[in-house]
Amino acid sequence: MQSVTVSRTGHRWYASVLCKVTMTVPGQPSRRQRKRGTVGVDLGVKTLAALSQPLDPADPGSVLIANPRHLARAQQRLAKAQRALSRTEKGSRRRDRARRKVARLHHEIAVRRESALHVVTKRLATAFAVVAVEDLHVAGMTASARGTVEAPGRRVRQKAGLNRAILDSAPGKFRRQLTYKTSWYGSKLAVLDRWFPSSKTCSACGWQNSRLTLADRTFTCPDCRLTTDRDLNAARNIARHATVADAPPVAPGKGETQNARRAPVRPDDRKAARHGATKREDTRPPSQVPPQWSDPLASLHAHSQATLF
């Protein structure tokens, strides 16, 4: 044992013990993991995760993992406790009791969220040889839509509710847990490029529907007649096109890299640097954006070449 750190969160005390131990880490996946192969994981809000193949082979319905929505379930109790806190007098004992109650509720929500994520990520890391996820920029996805006084934002309340739902599902923590658990259990973590159109690309033939919106929950391909849930379609694309993340976090040369907030940085492209690090969609009217054939990998290659030159 090297050190002990005592802390308090909510109504509980915790002691974090730092020890130096020797562990035997598997160098390769087990036979059972190799048999299951690669699984693509598409994180979302409607469902916590959509998988390219069932988590349990005996249960076909386990391709969709339900979102527990811990914050939404405790929203009424939390709002009641916060209203009671706002009505108390500063410095009073009653205010201190109300503050401790709010802190306790927030702590319970956080513990339940973390526990649910641990269950899912461990099952993924121990059941498959490769777990593929999408490189999401959570800070950009949950940015405020309030705008400025000169240019106020639109649908601010709706965007705030979406931000709460995204943060409640904790996609960043999901990936962080997968990162170290895959190294513990002999599996590997594969990451899909942030700009790959996983939801708009047909997982069967590669056709792209550039007019697909977030309101469209079903993906239909007019060429191969594939009709499936958009999240399942995205999970299959993630499993097929993700690459194992063995490279260093900062790549040498003039190519695209990432900053500390996992946002893309293009040193030679000043125009691109002025935009936010969010996944962009075509803003033209749907009538002016016809569906098109394209090769996703070729488009990514062309995008990287345009960035370099």
C-alpha positions, -999 to 999 in steps of 0.1 A, spaced: 0 0 0 13 34 -10 -13 59 1 -49 64 13 -71 92 2 -103 99 23 -131 118 6 -168 125 10 -194 125 -17 -230 131 -9 -237 114 24 -210 88 22 -173 86 30 -148 69 7 -113 57 12 -92 53 -20 -63 29 -14 -34 32 -38 -15 -1 -41 11 -15 -64 1 -50 -75 12 -75 -101 -15 -87 -125 -15 -112 -152 -32 -96 -182 -42 -119 -211 -22 -112 -242 -50 -123 -266 -87 -130 -266 -100 -162 -253 -116 -189 -275 -151 -177 -266 -142 -141 -274 -127 -150 -308 -158 -170 -316 -180 -139 -311 -157 -117 -331 -163 -80 -333 -193 -60 -320 -202 -25 -330 -216 -2 -303 -237 28 -313 -244 49 -282 -275 70 -281 -303 85 -260 -334 65 -270 -314 34 -262 -282 33 -242 -265 12 -269 -274 -6 -301 -251 -36 -309 -243 -51 -342 -249 -86 -327 -268 -97 -296 -250 -93 -263 -266 -127 -253 -266 -152 -282 -297 -168 -268 -316 -135 -267 -320 -118 -301 -335 -88 -283 -303 -80 -265 -290 -60 -296 -307 -30 -280 -297 -21 -244 -323 0 -227 -314 34 -214 -321 35 -176 -325 73 -176 -315 77 -140 -318 115 -140 -352 115 -156 -365 90 -130 -353 111 -101 -362 144 -116 -394 150 -95 -377 142 -62 -347 163 -72 -368 193 -82 -388 191 -50 -355 190 -29 -340 220 -49 -372 241 -44 -370 234 -7 -334 245 -7 -341 277 -25 -367 287 1 -344 284 31 -324 312 47 -286 313 40 -266 302 70 -295 284 87 -295 248 99 -325 241 78 -306 252 47 -278 229 56 -302 199 59 -318 208 26 -283 211 9 -273 177 22 -305 162 8 -299 176 -26 -263 163 -25 -275 129 -15 -299 127 -44 -272 137 -69 -249 111 -54 -274 84 -57 -280 92 -94 -243 92 -101 -238 58 -84 -267 42 -102 -255 55 -136 -219 43 -129 -231 9 -118 -253 3 -149 -224 13 -172 -200 -10 -154 -223 -40 -160 -227 -33 -197 -190 -25 -204 -177 -56 -186 -201 -78 -205 -189 -63 -237 -152 -65 -229 -155 -102 -217 -178 -115 -245 -161 -102 -277 -127 -101 -291 -130 -65 -305 -154 -38 -292 -159 -10 -318 -172 24 -308 -176 58 -325 -153 87 -317 -179 111 -302 -171 147 -293 -193 149 -262 -184 186 -254 -194 196 -289 -226 176 -288 -237 191 -255 -228 227 -263 -254 253 -254 -277 267 -281 -283 299 -262 -262 321 -286 -255 357 -279 -274 389 -275 -267 399 -311 -274 364 -325 -297 345 -301 -301 308 -305 -332 288 -315 -350 261 -297 -328 267 -266 -350 247 -242 -353 217 -265 -315 217 -269 -310 220 -231 -332 189 -226 -313 170 -252 -280 180 -235 -293 166 -202 -303 133 -218 -269 129 -235 -250 136 -203 -273 113 -184 -263 84 -207 -226 93 -202 -210 83 -235 -176 96 -224 -176 74 -193 -188 45 -214 -158 47 -236 -134 53 -207 -145 21 -190 -142 2 -222 -107 15 -227 -92 -1 -196 -115 -31 -194 -106 -43 -229 -70 -43 -218 -78 -63 -187 -98 -91 -204 -77 -97 -235 -100 -79 -260 -93 -48 -280 -110 -14 -285 -116 -2 -321 -126 34 -328 -145 47 -358 -135 81 -373 -157 109 -360 -167 121 -395 -178 87 -409 -216 88 -417 -225 57 -398 -262 64 -396 -266 75 -432 -247 46 -448 -264 13 -457 -246 -15 -438 -254 -39 -466 -244 -22 -499 -228 12 -489 -254 35 -503 -257 68 -485 -289 87 -477 -278 123 -472 -313 134 -464 -316 113 -433 -326 133 -402 -326 126 -365 -364 122 -367 -360 92 -391 -357 62 -368 -358 36 -396 -332 33 -423 -345 21 -457 -322 15 -487 -339 17 -520 -313 -4 -538 -309 -35 -517 -342 -31 -499 -327 -32 -465 -351 -18 -438 -338 -17 -402 -335 4 -372 -311 33 -378 -292 26 -346 -287 -11 -356 -276 0 -390 -250 24 -375 -237 -3 -352 -231 -26 -381 -212 1 -399 -191 8 -368 -182 -29 -365 -172 -30 -401 -152 2 -405 -137 9 -370 -99 4 -366 -81 -8 -335 -67 23 -316 -31 13 -311 -17 46 -325 -4 74 -302 -29 102 -293 -10 128 -313 1 117 -348 33 130 -364 33 150 -397 7 174 -411 -23 151 -408 -54 157 -387 -49 153 -350 -69 160 -318 -65 184 -290 -71 178 -253 -109 180 -257 -108 153 -284 -116 179 -310 -100 178 -345 -72 202 -352 -62 211 -388 -30 233 -385 -30 242 -423 -67 249 -426 -76 282 -409 -112 282 -422 -119 248 -406 -103 259 -374 -129 286 -369 -158 261 -368 -168 240 -338 -159 204 -333 -193 189 -340 -205 164 -366 -218 185 -395 -248 177 -417 -258 192 -451 -279 223 -445 -295 225 -479 -332 218 -484 -339 180 -488 -352 186 -523 -317 198 -533 -298 169 -517 -306 138 -537 -295 104 -524 -262 93 -539 -239 63 -543 -206 67 -526 -179 47 -510 -175 59 -473 -139 48 -471 -131 66 -504 -148 98 -492 -128 97 -460 -96 92 -480 -104 122 -502 -112 143 -472 -78 135 -457 -60 143 -489 -79 176 -492 -68 184 -456 -32 176 -464 -30 197 -496 
